[in-house]
Amino acid sequence: WVAVIRPGRVLFEISGVEENLAREALELAMHKLPIKTVFVKKELV
């Protein structure tokens, strides 16, 4: 899949783990990052 990421943005892609574990890990990391963060989930149709 393709994601358009504007300059100055960072994308972390996590695969191979359950969603709740990925969310927990990213939430812990979000508190340490000096930027606004958003969790985005790709839905398979």
PyMOL Python script that loads the backbone (N, CA, C, O; Angstrom):
from pymol import cmd

cmd.read_pdbstr("""\
ATOM      1  N   TRP A   1       0.829  -1.175   0.000  1.00  0.00           N
ATOM      2  CA  TRP A   1       0.000   0.000   0.000  1.00  0.00           C
ATOM      3  C   TRP A   1       0.866   1.228   0.000  1.00  0.00           C
ATOM      4  O   TRP A   1       2.058   1.147   0.295  1.00  0.00           O
ATOM      5  N   VAL A   2       0.290   2.364  -0.326  1.00  0.00           N
ATOM      6  CA  VAL A   2       1.029   3.618  -0.448  1.00  0.00           C
ATOM      7  C   VAL A   2       0.453   4.630   0.529  1.00  0.00           C
ATOM      8  O   VAL A   2      -0.764   4.760   0.667  1.00  0.00           O
ATOM      9  N   ALA A   3       1.338   5.339   1.197  1.00  0.00           N
ATOM     10  CA  ALA A   3       0.918   6.417   2.094  1.00  0.00           C
ATOM     11  C   ALA A   3       1.659   7.680   1.686  1.00  0.00           C
ATOM     12  O   ALA A   3       2.885   7.677   1.571  1.00  0.00           O
ATOM     13  N   VAL A   4       0.926   8.743   1.471  1.00  0.00           N
ATOM     14  CA  VAL A   4       1.539  10.023   1.125  1.00  0.00           C
ATOM     15  C   VAL A   4       1.907  10.717   2.431  1.00  0.00           C
ATOM     16  O   VAL A   4       1.038  11.057   3.233  1.00  0.00           O
ATOM     17  N   ILE A   5       3.192  10.920   2.632  1.00  0.00           N
ATOM     18  CA  ILE A   5       3.702  11.548   3.850  1.00  0.00           C
ATOM     19  C   ILE A   5       4.367  12.858   3.467  1.00  0.00           C
ATOM     20  O   ILE A   5       5.327  12.875   2.697  1.00  0.00           O
ATOM     21  N   ARG A   6       3.857  13.942   4.002  1.00  0.00           N
ATOM     22  CA  ARG A   6       4.419  15.252   3.702  1.00  0.00           C
ATOM     23  C   ARG A   6       5.779  15.422   4.375  1.00  0.00           C
ATOM     24  O   ARG A   6       6.050  14.779   5.389  1.00  0.00           O
ATOM     25  N   PRO A   7       6.635  16.277   3.824  1.00  0.00           N
ATOM     26  CA  PRO A   7       7.928  16.556   4.459  1.00  0.00           C
ATOM     27  C   PRO A   7       7.723  17.029   5.897  1.00  0.00           C
ATOM     28  O   PRO A   7       6.804  17.795   6.186  1.00  0.00           O
ATOM     29  N   GLY A   8       8.583  16.566   6.780  1.00  0.00           N
ATOM     30  CA  GLY A   8       8.480  16.937   8.180  1.00  0.00           C
ATOM     31  C   GLY A   8       7.638  15.976   9.005  1.00  0.00           C
ATOM     32  O   GLY A   8       7.482  16.171  10.210  1.00  0.00           O
ATOM     33  N   ARG A   9       7.093  14.938   8.369  1.00  0.00           N
ATOM     34  CA  ARG A   9       6.271  13.950   9.071  1.00  0.00           C
ATOM     35  C   ARG A   9       7.060  12.651   9.216  1.00  0.00           C
ATOM     36  O   ARG A   9       7.987  12.390   8.450  1.00  0.00           O
ATOM     37  N   VAL A  10       6.688  11.848  10.196  1.00  0.00           N
ATOM     38  CA  VAL A  10       7.332  10.556  10.428  1.00  0.00           C
ATOM     39  C   VAL A  10       6.249   9.488  10.458  1.00  0.00           C
ATOM     40  O   VAL A  10       5.190   9.690  11.053  1.00  0.00           O
ATOM     41  N   LEU A  11       6.508   8.356   9.819  1.00  0.00           N
ATOM     42  CA  LEU A  11       5.555   7.249   9.798  1.00  0.00           C
ATOM     43  C   LEU A  11       6.231   6.025  10.403  1.00  0.00           C
ATOM     44  O   LEU A  11       7.299   5.612   9.951  1.00  0.00           O
ATOM     45  N   PHE A  12       5.609   5.450  11.422  1.00  0.00           N
ATOM     46  CA  PHE A  12       6.075   4.201  12.002  1.00  0.00           C
ATOM     47  C   PHE A  12       5.101   3.117  11.569  1.00  0.00           C
ATOM     48  O   PHE A  12       3.897   3.239  11.793  1.00  0.00           O
ATOM     49  N   GLU A  13       5.612   2.063  10.954  1.00  0.00           N
ATOM     50  CA  GLU A  13       4.761   0.948  10.537  1.00  0.00           C
ATOM     51  C   GLU A  13       5.107  -0.256  11.397  1.00  0.00           C
ATOM     52  O   GLU A  13       6.273  -0.634  11.509  1.00  0.00           O
ATOM     53  N   ILE A  14       4.095  -0.852  12.000  1.00  0.00           N
ATOM     54  CA  ILE A  14       4.308  -2.001  12.878  1.00  0.00           C
ATOM     55  C   ILE A  14       3.487  -3.159  12.340  1.00  0.00           C
ATOM     56  O   ILE A  14       2.298  -3.008  12.062  1.00  0.00           O
ATOM     57  N   SER A  15       4.124  -4.316  12.195  1.00  0.00           N
ATOM     58  CA  SER A  15       3.395  -5.505  11.745  1.00  0.00           C
ATOM     59  C   SER A  15       3.899  -6.713  12.520  1.00  0.00           C
ATOM     60  O   SER A  15       4.985  -6.690  13.098  1.00  0.00           O
ATOM     61  N   GLY A  16       3.098  -7.757  12.522  1.00  0.00           N
ATOM     62  CA  GLY A  16       3.504  -8.995  13.171  1.00  0.00           C
ATOM     63  C   GLY A  16       3.156  -9.084  14.646  1.00  0.00           C
ATOM     64  O   GLY A  16       3.523 -10.054  15.310  1.00  0.00           O
ATOM     65  N   VAL A  17       2.444  -8.072  15.176  1.00  0.00           N
ATOM     66  CA  VAL A  17       2.012  -8.112  16.576  1.00  0.00           C
ATOM     67  C   VAL A  17       0.529  -7.765  16.640  1.00  0.00           C
ATOM     68  O   VAL A  17      -0.021  -7.180  15.707  1.00  0.00           O
ATOM     69  N   GLU A  18      -0.102  -8.123  17.728  1.00  0.00           N
ATOM     70  CA  GLU A  18      -1.519  -7.805  17.918  1.00  0.00           C
ATOM     71  C   GLU A  18      -1.701  -6.293  18.009  1.00  0.00           C
ATOM     72  O   GLU A  18      -0.801  -5.576  18.447  1.00  0.00           O
ATOM     73  N   GLU A  19      -2.872  -5.816  17.591  1.00  0.00           N
ATOM     74  CA  GLU A  19      -3.128  -4.371  17.582  1.00  0.00           C
ATOM     75  C   GLU A  19      -3.008  -3.759  18.973  1.00  0.00           C
ATOM     76  O   GLU A  19      -2.443  -2.676  19.124  1.00  0.00           O
ATOM     77  N   ASN A  20      -3.535  -4.440  19.989  1.00  0.00           N
ATOM     78  CA  ASN A  20      -3.480  -3.860  21.331  1.00  0.00           C
ATOM     79  C   ASN A  20      -2.045  -3.714  21.832  1.00  0.00           C
ATOM     80  O   ASN A  20      -1.740  -2.754  22.540  1.00  0.00           O
ATOM     81  N   LEU A  21      -1.158  -4.645  21.482  1.00  0.00           N
ATOM     82  CA  LEU A  21       0.246  -4.541  21.868  1.00  0.00           C
ATOM     83  C   LEU A  21       0.926  -3.401  21.111  1.00  0.00           C
ATOM     84  O   LEU A  21       1.726  -2.666  21.688  1.00  0.00           O
ATOM     85  N   ALA A  22       0.613  -3.250  19.825  1.00  0.00           N
ATOM     86  CA  ALA A  22       1.175  -2.157  19.031  1.00  0.00           C
ATOM     87  C   ALA A  22       0.720  -0.810  19.579  1.00  0.00           C
ATOM     88  O   ALA A  22       1.518   0.120  19.691  1.00  0.00           O
ATOM     89  N   ARG A  23      -0.566  -0.705  19.921  1.00  0.00           N
ATOM     90  CA  ARG A  23      -1.088   0.544  20.500  1.00  0.00           C
ATOM     91  C   ARG A  23      -0.386   0.877  21.812  1.00  0.00           C
ATOM     92  O   ARG A  23       0.002   2.022  22.048  1.00  0.00           O
ATOM     93  N   GLU A  24      -0.227  -0.130  22.659  1.00  0.00           N
ATOM     94  CA  GLU A  24       0.415   0.090  23.955  1.00  0.00           C
ATOM     95  C   GLU A  24       1.856   0.565  23.774  1.00  0.00           C
ATOM     96  O   GLU A  24       2.297   1.497  24.446  1.00  0.00           O
ATOM     97  N   ALA A  25       2.583  -0.076  22.868  1.00  0.00           N
ATOM     98  CA  ALA A  25       3.970   0.310  22.615  1.00  0.00           C
ATOM     99  C   ALA A  25       4.052   1.729  22.059  1.00  0.00           C
ATOM    100  O   ALA A  25       4.895   2.519  22.486  1.00  0.00           O
ATOM    101  N   LEU A  26       3.179   2.050  21.109  1.00  0.00           N
ATOM    102  CA  LEU A  26       3.209   3.390  20.525  1.00  0.00           C
ATOM    103  C   LEU A  26       2.769   4.457  21.521  1.00  0.00           C
ATOM    104  O   LEU A  26       3.303   5.565  21.507  1.00  0.00           O
ATOM    105  N   GLU A  27       1.808   4.145  22.381  1.00  0.00           N
ATOM    106  CA  GLU A  27       1.384   5.121  23.382  1.00  0.00           C
ATOM    107  C   GLU A  27       2.522   5.439  24.344  1.00  0.00           C
ATOM    108  O   GLU A  27       2.686   6.589  24.750  1.00  0.00           O
ATOM    109  N   LEU A  28       3.308   4.432  24.712  1.00  0.00           N
ATOM    110  CA  LEU A  28       4.469   4.680  25.567  1.00  0.00           C
ATOM    111  C   LEU A  28       5.493   5.553  24.843  1.00  0.00           C
ATOM    112  O   LEU A  28       6.091   6.444  25.446  1.00  0.00           O
ATOM    113  N   ALA A  29       5.695   5.297  23.551  1.00  0.00           N
ATOM    114  CA  ALA A  29       6.652   6.081  22.769  1.00  0.00           C
ATOM    115  C   ALA A  29       6.145   7.500  22.528  1.00  0.00           C
ATOM    116  O   ALA A  29       6.939   8.440  22.509  1.00  0.00           O
ATOM    117  N   MET A  30       4.833   7.669  22.343  1.00  0.00           N
ATOM    118  CA  MET A  30       4.257   8.980  22.051  1.00  0.00           C
ATOM    119  C   MET A  30       4.543   9.982  23.160  1.00  0.00           C
ATOM    120  O   MET A  30       4.735  11.169  22.895  1.00  0.00           O
ATOM    121  N   HIS A  31       4.570   9.510  24.391  1.00  0.00           N
ATOM    122  CA  HIS A  31       4.821  10.407  25.519  1.00  0.00           C
ATOM    123  C   HIS A  31       6.254  10.932  25.521  1.00  0.00           C
ATOM    124  O   HIS A  31       6.536  11.961  26.135  1.00  0.00           O
ATOM    125  N   LYS A  32       7.153  10.237  24.844  1.00  0.00           N
ATOM    126  CA  LYS A  32       8.553  10.651  24.810  1.00  0.00           C
ATOM    127  C   LYS A  32       8.906  11.475  23.572  1.00  0.00           C
ATOM    128  O   LYS A  32       9.973  12.087  23.516  1.00  0.00           O
ATOM    129  N   LEU A  33       8.016  11.492  22.584  1.00  0.00           N
ATOM    130  CA  LEU A  33       8.276  12.247  21.363  1.00  0.00           C
ATOM    131  C   LEU A  33       7.834  13.698  21.536  1.00  0.00           C
ATOM    132  O   LEU A  33       6.783  13.959  22.121  1.00  0.00           O
ATOM    133  N   PRO A  34       8.630  14.646  21.030  1.00  0.00           N
ATOM    134  CA  PRO A  34       8.289  16.063  21.194  1.00  0.00           C
ATOM    135  C   PRO A  34       7.319  16.580  20.133  1.00  0.00           C
ATOM    136  O   PRO A  34       7.269  17.782  19.872  1.00  0.00           O
ATOM    137  N   ILE A  35       6.553  15.682  19.523  1.00  0.00           N
ATOM    138  CA  ILE A  35       5.642  16.063  18.446  1.00  0.00           C
ATOM    139  C   ILE A  35       4.258  15.482  18.702  1.00  0.00           C
ATOM    140  O   ILE A  35       4.103  14.555  19.497  1.00  0.00           O
ATOM    141  N   LYS A  36       3.252  16.033  18.023  1.00  0.00           N
ATOM    142  CA  LYS A  36       1.896  15.488  18.093  1.00  0.00           C
ATOM    143  C   LYS A  36       1.882  14.149  17.367  1.00  0.00           C
ATOM    144  O   LYS A  36       2.487  14.013  16.303  1.00  0.00           O
ATOM    145  N   THR A  37       1.204  13.172  17.929  1.00  0.00           N
ATOM    146  CA  THR A  37       1.169  11.845  17.326  1.00  0.00           C
ATOM    147  C   THR A  37      -0.270  11.373  17.143  1.00  0.00           C
ATOM    148  O   THR A  37      -1.168  11.768  17.886  1.00  0.00           O
ATOM    149  N   VAL A  38      -0.470  10.518  16.139  1.00  0.00           N
ATOM    150  CA  VAL A  38      -1.787   9.967  15.825  1.00  0.00           C
ATOM    151  C   VAL A  38      -1.606   8.498  15.460  1.00  0.00           C
ATOM    152  O   VAL A  38      -0.673   8.150  14.736  1.00  0.00           O
ATOM    153  N   PHE A  39      -2.488   7.634  15.956  1.00  0.00           N
ATOM    154  CA  PHE A  39      -2.477   6.215  15.609  1.00  0.00           C
ATOM    155  C   PHE A  39      -3.415   6.020  14.426  1.00  0.00           C
ATOM    156  O   PHE A  39      -4.593   6.367  14.504  1.00  0.00           O
ATOM    157  N   VAL A  40      -2.900   5.465  13.330  1.00  0.00           N
ATOM    158  CA  VAL A  40      -3.696   5.228  12.124  1.00  0.00           C
ATOM    159  C   VAL A  40      -3.675   3.731  11.844  1.00  0.00           C
ATOM    160  O   VAL A  40      -2.623   3.094  11.887  1.00  0.00           O
ATOM    161  N   LYS A  41      -4.852   3.178  11.556  1.00  0.00           N
ATOM    162  CA  LYS A  41      -4.962   1.746  11.303  1.00  0.00           C
ATOM    163  C   LYS A  41      -5.440   1.511   9.879  1.00  0.00           C
ATOM    164  O   LYS A  41      -6.397   2.140   9.427  1.00  0.00           O
ATOM    165  N   LYS A  42      -4.772   0.604   9.173  1.00  0.00           N
ATOM    166  CA  LYS A  42      -5.172   0.233   7.820  1.00  0.00           C
ATOM    167  C   LYS A  42      -6.192  -0.894   7.913  1.00  0.00           C
ATOM    168  O   LYS A  42      -5.919  -1.931   8.518  1.00  0.00           O
ATOM    169  N   GLU A  43      -7.352  -0.698   7.324  1.00  0.00           N
ATOM    170  CA  GLU A  43      -8.418  -1.703   7.326  1.00  0.00           C
ATOM    171  C   GLU A  43      -8.377  -2.501   6.026  1.00  0.00           C
ATOM    172  O   GLU A  43      -8.307  -1.915   4.946  1.00  0.00           O
ATOM    173  N   LEU A  44      -8.419  -3.815   6.117  1.00  0.00           N
ATOM    174  CA  LEU A  44      -8.502  -4.658   4.928  1.00  0.00           C
ATOM    175  C   LEU A  44      -9.966  -4.882   4.601  1.00  0.00           C
ATOM    176  O   LEU A  44     -10.782  -5.142   5.485  1.00  0.00           O
ATOM    177  N   VAL A  45     -10.284  -4.778   3.334  1.00  0.00           N
ATOM    178  CA  VAL A  45     -11.676  -4.934   2.905  1.00  0.00           C
ATOM    179  C   VAL A  45     -11.914  -6.344   2.437  1.00  0.00           C
ATOM    180  O   VAL A  45     -13.027  -6.681   2.033  1.00  0.00           O
TER     181      VAL A  45
END
""", "prot")
cmd.dss("prot")
cmd.show_as("cartoon", "prot")
cmd.util.cbc("prot")
cmd.orient("prot")
